[in-house]
């Protein structure tokens, strides 16, 4: 396998760790430590406990991964801004 062949898996964030790392529980109940990818860190995308995320992992090291996408959650905000006086 080449370096570019990464596995993309879905999971849920269980715990926030220091330095932009998270403990994620995958769909198969496997727990891994992941760090935020460069674009997520650059644009300061916030992730919280309970968020559904996608991670990339190397097939050689199944204990570490890279958080590449946080799924959007439906909120009560309808997209309209308040008028300011």
Jmol script that loads the backbone (N, CA, C; Angstrom):
load data "model"
ATOM      1  N   UNK A   1       0.837  -1.182   0.000  1.00  0.00           N
ATOM      2  CA  UNK A   1       0.000   0.000   0.000  1.00  0.00           C
ATOM      3  C   UNK A   1       0.882   1.245   0.000  1.00  0.00           C
ATOM      4  N   UNK A   2       0.438   2.240  -0.713  1.00  0.00           N
ATOM      5  CA  UNK A   2       1.178   3.488  -0.768  1.00  0.00           C
ATOM      6  C   UNK A   2       0.772   4.395   0.385  1.00  0.00           C
ATOM      7  N   UNK A   3       1.526   5.442   0.581  1.00  0.00           N
ATOM      8  CA  UNK A   3       1.240   6.382   1.659  1.00  0.00           C
ATOM      9  C   UNK A   3      -0.097   7.078   1.451  1.00  0.00           C
ATOM     10  N   UNK A   4      -0.485   7.282   0.198  1.00  0.00           N
ATOM     11  CA  UNK A   4      -1.716   8.008  -0.093  1.00  0.00           C
ATOM     12  C   UNK A   4      -2.971   7.192   0.191  1.00  0.00           C
ATOM     13  N   UNK A   5      -2.853   5.906   0.372  1.00  0.00           N
ATOM     14  CA  UNK A   5      -4.019   5.062   0.589  1.00  0.00           C
ATOM     15  C   UNK A   5      -4.408   5.079   2.058  1.00  0.00           C
ATOM     16  N   UNK A   6      -5.286   5.996   2.406  1.00  0.00           N
ATOM     17  CA  UNK A   6      -5.744   6.144   3.784  1.00  0.00           C
ATOM     18  C   UNK A   6      -7.160   5.600   3.914  1.00  0.00           C
ATOM     19  N   UNK A   7      -7.489   5.122   5.096  1.00  0.00           N
ATOM     20  CA  UNK A   7      -8.840   4.664   5.372  1.00  0.00           C
ATOM     21  C   UNK A   7      -9.625   5.835   5.954  1.00  0.00           C
ATOM     22  N   UNK A   8     -10.833   6.053   5.465  1.00  0.00           N
ATOM     23  CA  UNK A   8     -11.710   7.083   6.007  1.00  0.00           C
ATOM     24  C   UNK A   8     -12.818   6.394   6.788  1.00  0.00           C
ATOM     25  N   UNK A   9     -12.942   6.746   8.071  1.00  0.00           N
ATOM     26  CA  UNK A   9     -13.903   6.112   8.964  1.00  0.00           C
ATOM     27  C   UNK A   9     -14.745   7.164   9.659  1.00  0.00           C
ATOM     28  N   UNK A  10     -15.937   6.763  10.108  1.00  0.00           N
ATOM     29  CA  UNK A  10     -16.832   7.651  10.854  1.00  0.00           C
ATOM     30  C   UNK A  10     -16.771   7.307  12.334  1.00  0.00           C
ATOM     31  N   UNK A  11     -16.983   8.325  13.165  1.00  0.00           N
ATOM     32  CA  UNK A  11     -16.972   8.108  14.599  1.00  0.00           C
ATOM     33  C   UNK A  11     -17.610   9.258  15.344  1.00  0.00           C
ATOM     34  N   UNK A  12     -17.604   9.162  16.661  1.00  0.00           N
ATOM     35  CA  UNK A  12     -18.174  10.186  17.544  1.00  0.00           C
ATOM     36  C   UNK A  12     -17.114  10.580  18.562  1.00  0.00           C
ATOM     37  N   UNK A  13     -16.970  11.879  18.784  1.00  0.00           N
ATOM     38  CA  UNK A  13     -15.978  12.369  19.744  1.00  0.00           C
ATOM     39  C   UNK A  13     -16.437  12.033  21.158  1.00  0.00           C
ATOM     40  N   UNK A  14     -15.552  11.404  21.918  1.00  0.00           N
ATOM     41  CA  UNK A  14     -15.851  11.018  23.296  1.00  0.00           C
ATOM     42  C   UNK A  14     -15.217  11.952  24.315  1.00  0.00           C
ATOM     43  N   UNK A  15     -14.007  12.437  24.012  1.00  0.00           N
ATOM     44  CA  UNK A  15     -13.273  13.209  25.010  1.00  0.00           C
ATOM     45  C   UNK A  15     -12.374  14.224  24.316  1.00  0.00           C
ATOM     46  N   UNK A  16     -12.275  15.420  24.918  1.00  0.00           N
ATOM     47  CA  UNK A  16     -11.367  16.446  24.430  1.00  0.00           C
ATOM     48  C   UNK A  16     -10.046  16.310  25.171  1.00  0.00           C
ATOM     49  N   UNK A  17      -8.950  16.314  24.429  1.00  0.00           N
ATOM     50  CA  UNK A  17      -7.620  16.205  25.008  1.00  0.00           C
ATOM     51  C   UNK A  17      -6.841  17.476  24.676  1.00  0.00           C
ATOM     52  N   UNK A  18      -5.735  17.736  25.338  1.00  0.00           N
ATOM     53  CA  UNK A  18      -4.961  18.950  25.050  1.00  0.00           C
ATOM     54  C   UNK A  18      -4.357  18.950  23.646  1.00  0.00           C
ATOM     55  N   UNK A  19      -3.974  20.141  23.187  1.00  0.00           N
ATOM     56  CA  UNK A  19      -3.267  20.350  21.924  1.00  0.00           C
ATOM     57  C   UNK A  19      -4.069  19.928  20.699  1.00  0.00           C
ATOM     58  N   UNK A  20      -5.370  20.141  20.702  1.00  0.00           N
ATOM     59  CA  UNK A  20      -6.176  19.859  19.519  1.00  0.00           C
ATOM     60  C   UNK A  20      -6.336  18.385  19.216  1.00  0.00           C
ATOM     61  N   UNK A  21      -6.284  17.553  20.245  1.00  0.00           N
ATOM     62  CA  UNK A  21      -6.467  16.116  20.062  1.00  0.00           C
ATOM     63  C   UNK A  21      -7.797  15.695  20.680  1.00  0.00           C
ATOM     64  N   UNK A  22      -8.298  14.558  20.214  1.00  0.00           N
ATOM     65  CA  UNK A  22      -9.587  14.050  20.672  1.00  0.00           C
ATOM     66  C   UNK A  22      -9.511  12.532  20.778  1.00  0.00           C
ATOM     67  N   UNK A  23     -10.362  11.973  21.660  1.00  0.00           N
ATOM     68  CA  UNK A  23     -10.550  10.527  21.698  1.00  0.00           C
ATOM     69  C   UNK A  23     -11.870  10.262  20.983  1.00  0.00           C
ATOM     70  N   UNK A  24     -11.809   9.415  19.954  1.00  0.00           N
ATOM     71  CA  UNK A  24     -12.972   9.153  19.103  1.00  0.00           C
ATOM     72  C   UNK A  24     -13.325   7.680  19.179  1.00  0.00           C
ATOM     73  N   UNK A  25     -14.620   7.403  19.306  1.00  0.00           N
ATOM     74  CA  UNK A  25     -15.125   6.034  19.266  1.00  0.00           C
ATOM     75  C   UNK A  25     -15.657   5.797  17.852  1.00  0.00           C
ATOM     76  N   UNK A  26     -15.090   4.828  17.160  1.00  0.00           N
ATOM     77  CA  UNK A  26     -15.506   4.521  15.796  1.00  0.00           C
ATOM     78  C   UNK A  26     -16.779   3.689  15.803  1.00  0.00           C
ATOM     79  N   UNK A  27     -17.335   3.478  14.625  1.00  0.00           N
ATOM     80  CA  UNK A  27     -18.575   2.706  14.510  1.00  0.00           C
ATOM     81  C   UNK A  27     -18.409   1.268  14.988  1.00  0.00           C
ATOM     82  N   UNK A  28     -17.199   0.731  14.900  1.00  0.00           N
ATOM     83  CA  UNK A  28     -16.962  -0.646  15.331  1.00  0.00           C
ATOM     84  C   UNK A  28     -16.497  -0.717  16.790  1.00  0.00           C
ATOM     85  N   UNK A  29     -16.757   0.354  17.575  1.00  0.00           N
ATOM     86  CA  UNK A  29     -16.434   0.440  19.006  1.00  0.00           C
ATOM     87  C   UNK A  29     -14.931   0.489  19.281  1.00  0.00           C
ATOM     88  N   UNK A  30     -14.108   0.722  18.276  1.00  0.00           N
ATOM     89  CA  UNK A  30     -12.668   0.880  18.459  1.00  0.00           C
ATOM     90  C   UNK A  30     -12.387   2.336  18.820  1.00  0.00           C
ATOM     91  N   UNK A  31     -11.540   2.589  19.811  1.00  0.00           N
ATOM     92  CA  UNK A  31     -11.238   3.954  20.246  1.00  0.00           C
ATOM     93  C   UNK A  31      -9.852   4.357  19.770  1.00  0.00           C
ATOM     94  N   UNK A  32      -9.771   5.572  19.190  1.00  0.00           N
ATOM     95  CA  UNK A  32      -8.501   6.063  18.659  1.00  0.00           C
ATOM     96  C   UNK A  32      -8.284   7.504  19.116  1.00  0.00           C
ATOM     97  N   UNK A  33      -7.033   7.924  19.098  1.00  0.00           N
ATOM     98  CA  UNK A  33      -6.662   9.307  19.376  1.00  0.00           C
ATOM     99  C   UNK A  33      -6.466   9.989  18.026  1.00  0.00           C
ATOM    100  N   UNK A  34      -7.130  11.127  17.830  1.00  0.00           N
ATOM    101  CA  UNK A  34      -7.000  11.850  16.566  1.00  0.00           C
ATOM    102  C   UNK A  34      -6.593  13.293  16.838  1.00  0.00           C
ATOM    103  N   UNK A  35      -5.990  13.920  15.839  1.00  0.00           N
ATOM    104  CA  UNK A  35      -5.647  15.333  15.927  1.00  0.00           C
ATOM    105  C   UNK A  35      -6.336  16.057  14.789  1.00  0.00           C
ATOM    106  N   UNK A  36      -6.519  17.361  14.937  1.00  0.00           N
ATOM    107  CA  UNK A  36      -7.228  18.132  13.923  1.00  0.00           C
ATOM    108  C   UNK A  36      -6.332  18.333  12.708  1.00  0.00           C
ATOM    109  N   UNK A  37      -6.920  18.195  11.540  1.00  0.00           N
ATOM    110  CA  UNK A  37      -6.194  18.399  10.293  1.00  0.00           C
ATOM    111  C   UNK A  37      -5.901  19.882  10.117  1.00  0.00           C
ATOM    112  N   UNK A  38      -5.004  20.198   9.208  1.00  0.00           N
ATOM    113  CA  UNK A  38      -4.542  21.563   9.003  1.00  0.00           C
ATOM    114  C   UNK A  38      -5.642  22.556   8.670  1.00  0.00           C
ATOM    115  N   UNK A  39      -6.559  22.214   7.758  1.00  0.00           N
ATOM    116  CA  UNK A  39      -7.628  23.134   7.370  1.00  0.00           C
ATOM    117  C   UNK A  39      -8.591  23.384   8.533  1.00  0.00           C
ATOM    118  N   UNK A  40      -8.864  22.349   9.325  1.00  0.00           N
ATOM    119  CA  UNK A  40      -9.764  22.526  10.464  1.00  0.00           C
ATOM    120  C   UNK A  40      -9.117  23.418  11.512  1.00  0.00           C
ATOM    121  N   UNK A  41      -7.823  23.276  11.703  1.00  0.00           N
ATOM    122  CA  UNK A  41      -7.111  24.123  12.657  1.00  0.00           C
ATOM    123  C   UNK A  41      -7.001  25.553  12.129  1.00  0.00           C
ATOM    124  N   UNK A  42      -6.738  25.677  10.830  1.00  0.00           N
ATOM    125  CA  UNK A  42      -6.565  26.994  10.211  1.00  0.00           C
ATOM    126  C   UNK A  42      -7.846  27.828  10.296  1.00  0.00           C
ATOM    127  N   UNK A  43      -8.986  27.216  10.000  1.00  0.00           N
ATOM    128  CA  UNK A  43     -10.250  27.944  10.002  1.00  0.00           C
ATOM    129  C   UNK A  43     -10.980  27.844  11.334  1.00  0.00           C
ATOM    130  N   UNK A  44     -10.322  27.296  12.353  1.00  0.00           N
ATOM    131  CA  UNK A  44     -10.833  27.210  13.724  1.00  0.00           C
ATOM    132  C   UNK A  44     -12.226  26.582  13.799  1.00  0.00           C
ATOM    133  N   UNK A  45     -12.367  25.441  13.168  1.00  0.00           N
ATOM    134  CA  UNK A  45     -13.637  24.716  13.222  1.00  0.00           C
ATOM    135  C   UNK A  45     -13.741  24.053  14.588  1.00  0.00           C
ATOM    136  N   UNK A  46     -14.761  24.407  15.328  1.00  0.00           N
ATOM    137  CA  UNK A  46     -14.934  23.913  16.696  1.00  0.00           C
ATOM    138  C   UNK A  46     -15.574  22.540  16.690  1.00  0.00           C
ATOM    139  N   UNK A  47     -15.050  21.667  17.501  1.00  0.00           N
ATOM    140  CA  UNK A  47     -15.623  20.338  17.670  1.00  0.00           C
ATOM    141  C   UNK A  47     -15.854  20.103  19.154  1.00  0.00           C
ATOM    142  N   UNK A  48     -16.956  19.480  19.473  1.00  0.00           N
ATOM    143  CA  UNK A  48     -17.338  19.232  20.855  1.00  0.00           C
ATOM    144  C   UNK A  48     -17.611  17.750  21.065  1.00  0.00           C
ATOM    145  N   UNK A  49     -17.720  17.366  22.309  1.00  0.00           N
ATOM    146  CA  UNK A  49     -18.045  15.987  22.647  1.00  0.00           C
ATOM    147  C   UNK A  49     -19.425  15.666  22.077  1.00  0.00           C
ATOM    148  N   UNK A  50     -19.526  14.537  21.401  1.00  0.00           N
ATOM    149  CA  UNK A  50     -20.790  14.110  20.822  1.00  0.00           C
ATOM    150  C   UNK A  50     -20.919  14.423  19.339  1.00  0.00           C
ATOM    151  N   UNK A  51     -19.996  15.184  18.765  1.00  0.00           N
ATOM    152  CA  UNK A  51     -20.049  15.499  17.337  1.00  0.00           C
ATOM    153  C   UNK A  51     -19.672  14.272  16.512  1.00  0.00           C
ATOM    154  N   UNK A  52     -20.382  14.086  15.388  1.00  0.00           N
ATOM    155  CA  UNK A  52     -20.032  13.032  14.443  1.00  0.00           C
ATOM    156  C   UNK A  52     -18.930  13.554  13.538  1.00  0.00           C
ATOM    157  N   UNK A  53     -17.874  12.780  13.350  1.00  0.00           N
ATOM    158  CA  UNK A  53     -16.712  13.221  12.583  1.00  0.00           C
ATOM    159  C   UNK A  53     -16.257  12.118  11.629  1.00  0.00           C
ATOM    160  N   UNK A  54     -15.466  12.522  10.644  1.00  0.00           N
ATOM    161  CA  UNK A  54     -14.793  11.580   9.761  1.00  0.00           C
ATOM    162  C   UNK A  54     -13.299  11.698  10.021  1.00  0.00           C
ATOM    163  N   UNK A  55     -12.643  10.566  10.109  1.00  0.00           N
ATOM    164  CA  UNK A  55     -11.207  10.586  10.355  1.00  0.00           C
ATOM    165  C   UNK A  55     -10.498   9.769   9.277  1.00  0.00           C
ATOM    166  N   UNK A  56      -9.236  10.107   9.049  1.00  0.00           N
ATOM    167  CA  UNK A  56      -8.381   9.350   8.145  1.00  0.00           C
ATOM    168  C   UNK A  56      -7.345   8.627   8.976  1.00  0.00           C
ATOM    169  N   UNK A  57      -7.129   7.364   8.640  1.00  0.00           N
ATOM    170  CA  UNK A  57      -6.150   6.559   9.362  1.00  0.00           C
ATOM    171  C   UNK A  57      -5.271   5.823   8.377  1.00  0.00           C
ATOM    172  N   UNK A  58      -4.032   5.620   8.769  1.00  0.00           N
ATOM    173  CA  UNK A  58      -3.131   4.791   8.001  1.00  0.00           C
ATOM    174  C   UNK A  58      -3.403   3.331   8.355  1.00  0.00           C
ATOM    175  N   UNK A  59      -3.326   2.434   7.391  1.00  0.00           N
ATOM    176  CA  UNK A  59      -3.540   1.018   7.729  1.00  0.00           C
ATOM    177  C   UNK A  59      -2.405   0.431   8.569  1.00  0.00           C
ATOM    178  N   UNK A  60      -1.303   1.169   8.710  1.00  0.00           N
ATOM    179  CA  UNK A  60      -0.168   0.679   9.474  1.00  0.00           C
ATOM    180  C   UNK A  60      -0.268   0.998  10.956  1.00  0.00           C
ATOM    181  N   UNK A  61      -0.953   2.087  11.306  1.00  0.00           N
ATOM    182  CA  UNK A  61      -1.100   2.476  12.715  1.00  0.00           C
ATOM    183  C   UNK A  61      -2.575   2.715  12.989  1.00  0.00           C
ATOM    184  N   UNK A  62      -3.216   1.769  13.630  1.00  0.00           N
ATOM    185  CA  UNK A  62      -4.658   1.833  13.850  1.00  0.00           C
ATOM    186  C   UNK A  62      -5.026   2.462  15.188  1.00  0.00           C
ATOM    187  N   UNK A  63      -4.079   3.113  15.859  1.00  0.00           N
ATOM    188  CA  UNK A  63      -4.365   3.779  17.126  1.00  0.00           C
ATOM    189  C   UNK A  63      -4.408   5.291  16.992  1.00  0.00           C
ATOM    190  N   UNK A  64      -3.956   5.829  15.871  1.00  0.00           N
ATOM    191  CA  UNK A  64      -3.916   7.271  15.674  1.00  0.00           C
ATOM    192  C   UNK A  64      -4.581   7.624  14.356  1.00  0.00           C
ATOM    193  N   UNK A  65      -5.110   8.849  14.291  1.00  0.00           N
ATOM    194  CA  UNK A  65      -5.757   9.285  13.061  1.00  0.00           C
ATOM    195  C   UNK A  65      -5.770  10.793  12.960  1.00  0.00           C
ATOM    196  N   UNK A  66      -6.370  11.264  11.873  1.00  0.00           N
ATOM    197  CA  UNK A  66      -6.454  12.697  11.614  1.00  0.00           C
ATOM    198  C   UNK A  66      -7.903  13.051  11.373  1.00  0.00           C
ATOM    199  N   UNK A  67      -8.421  14.020  12.118  1.00  0.00           N
ATOM    200  CA  UNK A  67      -9.803  14.454  12.003  1.00  0.00           C
ATOM    201  C   UNK A  67      -9.916  15.373  10.788  1.00  0.00           C
ATOM    202  N   UNK A  68     -10.696  14.977   9.792  1.00  0.00           N
ATOM    203  CA  UNK A  68     -10.757  15.742   8.554  1.00  0.00           C
ATOM    204  C   UNK A  68     -12.101  16.409   8.307  1.00  0.00           C
ATOM    205  N   UNK A  69     -13.172  15.984   8.984  1.00  0.00           N
ATOM    206  CA  UNK A  69     -14.486  16.564   8.709  1.00  0.00           C
ATOM    207  C   UNK A  69     -15.383  16.418   9.932  1.00  0.00           C
ATOM    208  N   UNK A  70     -16.078  17.489  10.269  1.00  0.00           N
ATOM    209  CA  UNK A  70     -17.088  17.461  11.333  1.00  0.00           C
ATOM    210  C   UNK A  70     -18.436  17.656  10.671  1.00  0.00           C
ATOM    211  N   UNK A  71     -19.351  16.718  10.886  1.00  0.00           N
ATOM    212  CA  UNK A  71     -20.668  16.809  10.262  1.00  0.00           C
ATOM    213  C   UNK A  71     -21.464  17.928  10.906  1.00  0.00           C
ATOM    214  N   UNK A  72     -22.165  18.655  10.071  1.00  0.00           N
ATOM    215  CA  UNK A  72     -22.993  19.750  10.575  1.00  0.00           C
ATOM    216  C   UNK A  72     -24.179  19.196  11.337  1.00  0.00           C
ATOM    217  N   UNK A  73     -24.549  19.901  12.381  1.00  0.00           N
ATOM    218  CA  UNK A  73     -25.670  19.487  13.205  1.00  0.00           C
ATOM    219  C   UNK A  73     -26.820  20.459  12.974  1.00  0.00           C
ATOM    220  N   UNK A  74     -28.014  19.940  12.930  1.00  0.00           N
ATOM    221  CA  UNK A  74     -29.182  20.804  12.766  1.00  0.00           C
ATOM    222  C   UNK A  74     -29.395  21.584  14.060  1.00  0.00           C
ATOM    223  N   UNK A  75     -29.511  22.894  13.937  1.00  0.00           N
ATOM    224  CA  UNK A  75     -29.710  23.726  15.121  1.00  0.00           C
ATOM    225  C   UNK A  75     -31.023  24.491  14.983  1.00  0.00           C
ATOM    226  N   UNK A  76     -31.385  25.226  15.998  1.00  0.00           N
ATOM    227  CA  UNK A  76     -32.602  26.016  15.980  1.00  0.00           C
ATOM    228  C   UNK A  76     -32.460  27.300  15.187  1.00  0.00           C
ATOM    229  N   UNK A  77     -31.264  27.621  14.756  1.00  0.00           N
ATOM    230  CA  UNK A  77     -31.023  28.853  14.018  1.00  0.00           C
ATOM    231  C   UNK A  77     -31.529  28.686  12.597  1.00  0.00           C
ATOM    232  N   UNK A  78     -32.375  29.630  12.134  1.00  0.00           N
ATOM    233  CA  UNK A  78     -32.976  29.482  10.818  1.00  0.00           C
ATOM    234  C   UNK A  78     -32.226  30.242   9.729  1.00  0.00           C
ATOM    235  N   UNK A  79     -31.091  30.833  10.037  1.00  0.00           N
ATOM    236  CA  UNK A  79     -30.291  31.488   9.024  1.00  0.00           C
ATOM    237  C   UNK A  79     -30.561  32.967   8.859  1.00  0.00           C
ATOM    238  N   UNK A  80     -31.574  33.502   9.518  1.00  0.00           N
ATOM    239  CA  UNK A  80     -31.884  34.917   9.403  1.00  0.00           C
ATOM    240  C   UNK A  80     -31.256  35.667  10.556  1.00  0.00           C
ATOM    241  N   UNK A  81     -30.686  36.823  10.250  1.00  0.00           N
ATOM    242  CA  UNK A  81     -30.067  37.634  11.289  1.00  0.00           C
ATOM    243  C   UNK A  81     -31.073  38.629  11.817  1.00  0.00           C
ATOM    244  N   UNK A  82     -30.865  39.034  13.057  1.00  0.00           N
ATOM    245  CA  UNK A  82     -31.726  40.051  13.659  1.00  0.00           C
ATOM    246  C   UNK A  82     -31.395  41.410  13.094  1.00  0.00           C
ATOM    247  N   UNK A  83     -32.397  42.272  13.039  1.00  0.00           N
ATOM    248  CA  UNK A  83     -32.154  43.651  12.612  1.00  0.00           C
ATOM    249  C   UNK A  83     -31.615  44.425  13.778  1.00  0.00           C
ATOM    250  N   UNK A  84     -30.590  45.208  13.515  1.00  0.00           N
ATOM    251  CA  UNK A  84     -30.010  46.026  14.579  1.00  0.00           C
ATOM    252  C   UNK A  84     -30.541  47.442  14.460  1.00  0.00           C
ATOM    253  N   UNK A  85     -30.781  48.040  15.578  1.00  0.00           N
ATOM    254  CA  UNK A  85     -31.306  49.413  15.585  1.00  0.00           C
ATOM    255  C   UNK A  85     -30.238  50.394  15.885  1.00  0.00           C
TER     256      UNK A  85
END
end "model"
wireframe off; spacefill off
backbone 0.3
color backbone group
